[in-house]
Amino acid sequence: SKAFEKELNKLFMSPYGLIMTSHTKTSELTSRTGKITKTVPTLSNQARRIIIPKVSLIGYMGMKTVKIDKNTYVEKRYLSFEPSETLEAGDRDGKMPEQFIVPKDPLKTYKIFADAYAK
């Protein structure tokens, strides 16, 4: 764990941006209002204690139905940084939109990030 944290810190301190990806899992948690199911990254507790405090963004990518016109709906991939009781997400810098449709072109997706941080 110390070796993992040491190497991870080198990456965080480098002049490059660091993006980590993870699958998600649902966990049953107890909240003030009772039991809830929350979608969280699939990190071990040990990795979670090291990674989560260090990251600026936690995004969730999923699919949503979008209305194109009166009778046409399509499935689109979206990225959300909006935390909720049922979704672990967030933006500590406060620069990203709460969510956006992810374009098919990765350069357009990068532009959304770049434009958000340029503000």
Residue pairs with C-beta under 8 A, 6 or more apart in sequence:
1 46
1 50
4 47
4 50
5 50
8 50
8 51
8 54
11 18
12 18
12 54
20 51
20 55
22 41
22 42
22 43
23 41
23 42
24 39
24 40
24 41
24 42
24 60
25 39
25 40
25 41
25 42
26 37
26 38
26 39
26 40
27 37
27 38
27 40
28 35
28 36
28 37
28 38
29 35
29 36
29 37
29 38
30 36
31 85
36 85
36 86
37 86
38 85
38 86
38 87
38 88
39 60
39 86
39 87
39 88
40 88
41 48
41 58
41 88
43 51
43 52
52 58
55 92
56 91
56 92
56 93
57 81
57 90
57 91
57 92
57 93
57 96
58 81
58 83
58 88
58 89
58 90
59 79
59 80
59 81
59 89
59 96
60 79
60 80
60 81
60 87
60 88
60 89
61 77
61 78
61 79
61 80
61 102
62 77
62 78
62 80
63 75
63 76
63 77
63 78
64 75
64 76
64 78
65 73
65 74
65 75
65 76
66 73
66 74
66 75
66 76
66 101
67 73
68 74
76 101
76 102
77 101
77 102
78 99
78 100
78 101
78 102
79 99
79 100
79 102
79 109
80 87
80 89
80 98
80 99
81 89
81 90
81 91
81 96
81 97
81 98
81 99
82 89
82 98
82 99
83 89
83 90
93 117
95 116
95 117
95 119
96 113
96 116
97 112
97 116
100 112
102 109
103 109
103 112
